[in-house]
Amino acid sequence: MKLNQLKRKTHLQTIAWVLATWFGSGCAPKAPGTVGSLFSLPLIAIGWLSGVKALTVTIAVLFLIGWWATNVVLKTQKEQDPGFVVIDETVGQVLAFVLITTTGFAWYYVPIGFALFRFFDIVKLWPASYFDQSVHTAFGVMADDVIAGLYAALVLYGISFFI
């Protein structure tokens, strides 16, 4: 699906679609969640350049924007969590690095954190599975990825003590 093919009637809906697809990365023909996560990685620089507080604020703002944008998009869809909506992956992927920003930058944290988030996003350990399967709202779409991001953050932080 291409971004210009998505249903929208107003400028505000267009903004919601652009954000929900994380600037079109969710329209990738294969693995849109993974592509959306990749397109989120530049945001991690905020954490290492500005610190954990700036990254935390960024995550909170992205969550609220994502909740709104996803809600706008879901009103036009039959699916409860369409694959092209990837702003939830953006929030979760950035969240995966929030704890590690306190330990200092090392380039190898990026692929490890990326892989950990994708793993937890796919596996959906409880309570992520609850939100994915039972909360069919924009909040539910966002929440399961936030939980995956928290799991990834905890594991990545733990790994940082050994490498």
Contacts in CASP RR format, 6 or more apart in sequence:
PFRMAT RR
TARGET T0000
AUTHOR 0000-0000-0000
METHOD contacts of the structure
MODEL  1
MKLNQLKRKTHLQTIAWVLATWFGSGCAPKAPGTVGSLFSLPLIAIGWLS
GVKALTVTIAVLFLIGWWATNVVLKTQKEQDPGFVVIDETVGQVLAFVLI
TTTGFAWYYVPIGFALFRFFDIVKLWPASYFDQSVHTAFGVMADDVIAGL
YAALVLYGISFFI
1 27 0 8 1.000
1 84 0 8 1.000
2 27 0 8 1.000
3 17 0 8 1.000
3 18 0 8 1.000
3 21 0 8 1.000
3 24 0 8 1.000
3 27 0 8 1.000
6 17 0 8 1.000
6 21 0 8 1.000
6 84 0 8 1.000
7 76 0 8 1.000
8 14 0 8 1.000
8 16 0 8 1.000
8 17 0 8 1.000
8 76 0 8 1.000
12 72 0 8 1.000
13 72 0 8 1.000
15 69 0 8 1.000
16 68 0 8 1.000
16 69 0 8 1.000
16 72 0 8 1.000
16 73 0 8 1.000
17 69 0 8 1.000
17 72 0 8 1.000
17 73 0 8 1.000
18 24 0 8 1.000
19 65 0 8 1.000
19 66 0 8 1.000
19 69 0 8 1.000
19 87 0 8 1.000
20 66 0 8 1.000
20 69 0 8 1.000
20 70 0 8 1.000
20 72 0 8 1.000
20 73 0 8 1.000
20 84 0 8 1.000
20 85 0 8 1.000
20 86 0 8 1.000
20 87 0 8 1.000
21 27 0 8 1.000
21 84 0 8 1.000
21 85 0 8 1.000
21 86 0 8 1.000
21 87 0 8 1.000
22 36 0 8 1.000
22 39 0 8 1.000
22 40 0 8 1.000
22 86 0 8 1.000
22 87 0 8 1.000
22 89 0 8 1.000
22 90 0 8 1.000
23 39 0 8 1.000
24 84 0 8 1.000
25 32 0 8 1.000
25 35 0 8 1.000
25 36 0 8 1.000
25 38 0 8 1.000
25 39 0 8 1.000
25 86 0 8 1.000
26 32 0 8 1.000
26 33 0 8 1.000
26 35 0 8 1.000
26 36 0 8 1.000
26 83 0 8 1.000
26 84 0 8 1.000
26 85 0 8 1.000
26 86 0 8 1.000
27 84 0 8 1.000
28 35 0 8 1.000
28 36 0 8 1.000
32 83 0 8 1.000
32 84 0 8 1.000
32 86 0 8 1.000
33 83 0 8 1.000
33 86 0 8 1.000
33 89 0 8 1.000
33 121 0 8 1.000
34 118 0 8 1.000
35 86 0 8 1.000
36 86 0 8 1.000
36 89 0 8 1.000
36 90 0 8 1.000
36 93 0 8 1.000
37 86 0 8 1.000
37 89 0 8 1.000
37 90 0 8 1.000
37 93 0 8 1.000
37 114 0 8 1.000
37 117 0 8 1.000
37 118 0 8 1.000
37 121 0 8 1.000
38 114 0 8 1.000
39 86 0 8 1.000
39 90 0 8 1.000
40 89 0 8 1.000
40 90 0 8 1.000
40 92 0 8 1.000
40 93 0 8 1.000
40 94 0 8 1.000
41 93 0 8 1.000
41 110 0 8 1.000
41 114 0 8 1.000
43 58 0 8 1.000
43 62 0 8 1.000
43 90 0 8 1.000
43 94 0 8 1.000
44 55 0 8 1.000
44 94 0 8 1.000
44 97 0 8 1.000
44 110 0 8 1.000
46 54 0 8 1.000
46 55 0 8 1.000
46 58 0 8 1.000
47 54 0 8 1.000
47 55 0 8 1.000
47 58 0 8 1.000
47 97 0 8 1.000
47 101 0 8 1.000
48 101 0 8 1.000
48 104 0 8 1.000
48 105 0 8 1.000
51 101 0 8 1.000
52 98 0 8 1.000
52 99 0 8 1.000
52 101 0 8 1.000
52 102 0 8 1.000
55 94 0 8 1.000
55 97 0 8 1.000
55 98 0 8 1.000
55 101 0 8 1.000
56 98 0 8 1.000
58 94 0 8 1.000
59 91 0 8 1.000
59 92 0 8 1.000
59 94 0 8 1.000
59 95 0 8 1.000
59 98 0 8 1.000
62 87 0 8 1.000
62 90 0 8 1.000
62 91 0 8 1.000
62 94 0 8 1.000
63 91 0 8 1.000
63 142 0 8 1.000
63 146 0 8 1.000
65 87 0 8 1.000
66 87 0 8 1.000
66 88 0 8 1.000
66 91 0 8 1.000
66 138 0 8 1.000
66 142 0 8 1.000
67 138 0 8 1.000
67 139 0 8 1.000
67 142 0 8 1.000
68 138 0 8 1.000
69 87 0 8 1.000
70 85 0 8 1.000
70 87 0 8 1.000
70 88 0 8 1.000
70 138 0 8 1.000
70 141 0 8 1.000
70 142 0 8 1.000
71 137 0 8 1.000
71 138 0 8 1.000
73 82 0 8 1.000
73 85 0 8 1.000
74 80 0 8 1.000
74 82 0 8 1.000
74 85 0 8 1.000
74 137 0 8 1.000
74 138 0 8 1.000
74 141 0 8 1.000
80 136 0 8 1.000
80 141 0 8 1.000
81 132 0 8 1.000
81 136 0 8 1.000
81 141 0 8 1.000
85 141 0 8 1.000
87 142 0 8 1.000
88 141 0 8 1.000
88 142 0 8 1.000
88 144 0 8 1.000
88 145 0 8 1.000
88 146 0 8 1.000
89 117 0 8 1.000
89 121 0 8 1.000
89 145 0 8 1.000
91 142 0 8 1.000
91 145 0 8 1.000
91 146 0 8 1.000
92 117 0 8 1.000
92 121 0 8 1.000
92 145 0 8 1.000
92 146 0 8 1.000
92 148 0 8 1.000
92 149 0 8 1.000
92 152 0 8 1.000
93 114 0 8 1.000
93 117 0 8 1.000
93 149 0 8 1.000
95 146 0 8 1.000
95 149 0 8 1.000
95 150 0 8 1.000
95 152 0 8 1.000
95 153 0 8 1.000
96 113 0 8 1.000
96 114 0 8 1.000
96 116 0 8 1.000
96 117 0 8 1.000
96 149 0 8 1.000
96 152 0 8 1.000
96 153 0 8 1.000
96 156 0 8 1.000
97 109 0 8 1.000
97 113 0 8 1.000
97 153 0 8 1.000
97 156 0 8 1.000
98 153 0 8 1.000
99 153 0 8 1.000
99 154 0 8 1.000
99 156 0 8 1.000
99 157 0 8 1.000
100 109 0 8 1.000
100 113 0 8 1.000
100 153 0 8 1.000
100 156 0 8 1.000
100 157 0 8 1.000
100 160 0 8 1.000
103 157 0 8 1.000
103 160 0 8 1.000
106 160 0 8 1.000
106 163 0 8 1.000
108 163 0 8 1.000
109 156 0 8 1.000
109 160 0 8 1.000
112 156 0 8 1.000
112 159 0 8 1.000
113 152 0 8 1.000
113 156 0 8 1.000
116 151 0 8 1.000
116 152 0 8 1.000
116 155 0 8 1.000
116 156 0 8 1.000
117 148 0 8 1.000
117 149 0 8 1.000
117 152 0 8 1.000
119 152 0 8 1.000
120 128 0 8 1.000
120 147 0 8 1.000
120 148 0 8 1.000
120 149 0 8 1.000
120 151 0 8 1.000
120 152 0 8 1.000
121 128 0 8 1.000
121 144 0 8 1.000
121 145 0 8 1.000
121 148 0 8 1.000
121 149 0 8 1.000
124 132 0 8 1.000
124 144 0 8 1.000
124 148 0 8 1.000
125 147 0 8 1.000
125 151 0 8 1.000
127 147 0 8 1.000
128 143 0 8 1.000
128 144 0 8 1.000
128 145 0 8 1.000
128 147 0 8 1.000
128 148 0 8 1.000
128 151 0 8 1.000
129 144 0 8 1.000
131 140 0 8 1.000
131 143 0 8 1.000
131 144 0 8 1.000
131 147 0 8 1.000
132 140 0 8 1.000
132 144 0 8 1.000
135 143 0 8 1.000
END
